[in-house]
Amino acid sequence: MDKAREAALATLGRILDKNQDLDRVLAALPDDMHPRDRAFVRQLVATCLRQLGRIDDLIDTSLRKPLPPRMTVVRHILRLGITQLLFMDVPNHAAINTSVDLLGRQKDKRTAGFKGLVNAVLRRMTRQGKSLLHKQDATQNLPDWLFEPWESAYGGEAVSDIVTTQSIEPPLDLSLKPGEDAEHWAKELDADILPTGSLRRKSGGRIEDLPGYGDGLWWVQDTAASLPATLLGNVKGQHVIDMCAAPGGKSMQLAAAGAQVTAVDRSANRLTRLKENMTRLGLEAQIITADGVEWTPDAPVDAVLLDAPCSTTGTLRRHPDVAWLKGQEDVDKLVPLQAKLLAHCASYVRPGGLMVYCVCSLQPEEGAAQIEAFLADNPDWQRQQITPSDAHILPEMITPEGDLRTLPSMLADAGGMDGFFAAGLIKST
Ligand SMILES: C[S@@+](CC[C@H](N)C(=O)[O-])C[C@H]1O[C@@H](n2cnc3c(N)ncnc32)[C@H](O)[C@@H]1O
């Protein structure tokens, strides 16, 4: 396990000091690392990132004077130690001894001078940590660039609920091919059937080993991500452009529902995964690598599903690094790109055709504000109000304007869901 803790320390450093993303750093762990160690690294680092605001507060209030700026590694060791003591089932002596050992193994020998401090802070956590946690507010885990816009858009109570669901390991959601018996597969997969129609398993185990994977009977897709495509209604026989399609969750949904799908994305790498996914499911789509701001189909199409690139702040359960790696400047860069994609996609929908715009973001600028601006500039388009009778959409997911807004705190008892925004738009005939 010591190798795993060393790897966790290096992983945390690469994320927080070098701005690399969690999935990429984990994917670069040595091939020969035991799966148990790999899982431990993932759990330790992801839990630390989910609780980082509170953990840093505990560290800061335990120190008489701040750590020297060049001793970031000491802070990382404390962060991982506290994560194990307060948020994981690691025995106290193991969490403390391994943290002190890690200090001793650093190349920079000045870190050894912090052994007493690390020992003292971690021992304090074993005595007072739980009661100190009770005095904290869970929203301390949100940096200001997220807390402030979320509080003004959703209210303080909702933000607390969002943070609570975001601090737990997310379950595994599967979308079943249409026509498959949900009850049967729920039993086979040891899953629950959610009101949104997805099957939900507690995470764990290799996805490839689950029944039905090799036969291509389901695909992995957060239940919230499965909702936007349903807003296009019956797509059988229709030509649908899935814009920004990779890795293909929504293309699979549309093709499985009988649409003639053209999947467009600018990332050839990600489209390779889309192709593999489609092949496993026995589905077909025309696959095009292109920039969606410029690419145009040969003839007007029935519908477009635009899953625009976004800040991904609705997916912090799975990607807790996003809170610390991104910032308002990323949102500010993405908003004009989303607007350009919306305008260009709208230009090739036939009269009477539909467009669904969606993002896995909780930032209002990337969601409702984009639709308001689009409708103001395009009088030949109207919002297609979503109603509770739309399959699998729960009433609390519909905004007063008639758009879809899922929050991570929805279906909280079942483990929550990603935060998504989607709007249905119809072009005048
Ligand atoms: C939210 S992901 C799409 C997820 C996908 N729709 C699914 O359901 O699996 C956004 C995608 O947009 C792509 N993208 C970003 N900018 C683009 C552009 N200008 N044109 C086309 N694709 C773009 C990215 O490569 C990425 O695959």
The ligand as a Gaussian input file, in Angstrom:
#p B3LYP/6-31G(d) Opt

LIG

0 1
 C      -19.876000      17.053000     -23.630000
 S      -18.767000      16.258000     -24.707000
 C      -19.861000      15.316000     -25.683000
 C      -20.428000      14.067000     -25.049000
 C      -21.216000      13.226000     -26.030000
 N      -22.285000      13.985000     -26.668000
 C      -21.818000      11.994000     -25.414000
 O      -23.011000      11.958000     -25.127000
 O      -21.092000      11.015000     -25.210000
 C      -18.332000      17.577000     -25.759000
 C      -17.613000      17.199000     -27.024000
 O      -17.495000      18.381000     -27.827000
 C      -16.375000      18.218000     -28.668000
 N      -16.088000      19.545000     -29.238000
 C      -15.573000      20.621000     -28.624000
 N      -15.531000      21.667000     -29.464000
 C      -16.025000      21.254000     -30.653000
 C      -16.232000      21.867000     -31.921000
 N      -15.919000      23.156000     -32.140000
 N      -16.764000      21.128000     -32.917000
 C      -17.071000      19.822000     -32.715000
 N      -16.888000      19.190000     -31.531000
 C      -16.382000      19.892000     -30.516000
 C      -15.341000      17.617000     -27.753000
 O      -14.355000      16.942000     -28.511000
 C      -16.200000      16.665000     -26.899000
 O      -16.146000      15.356000     -27.420000

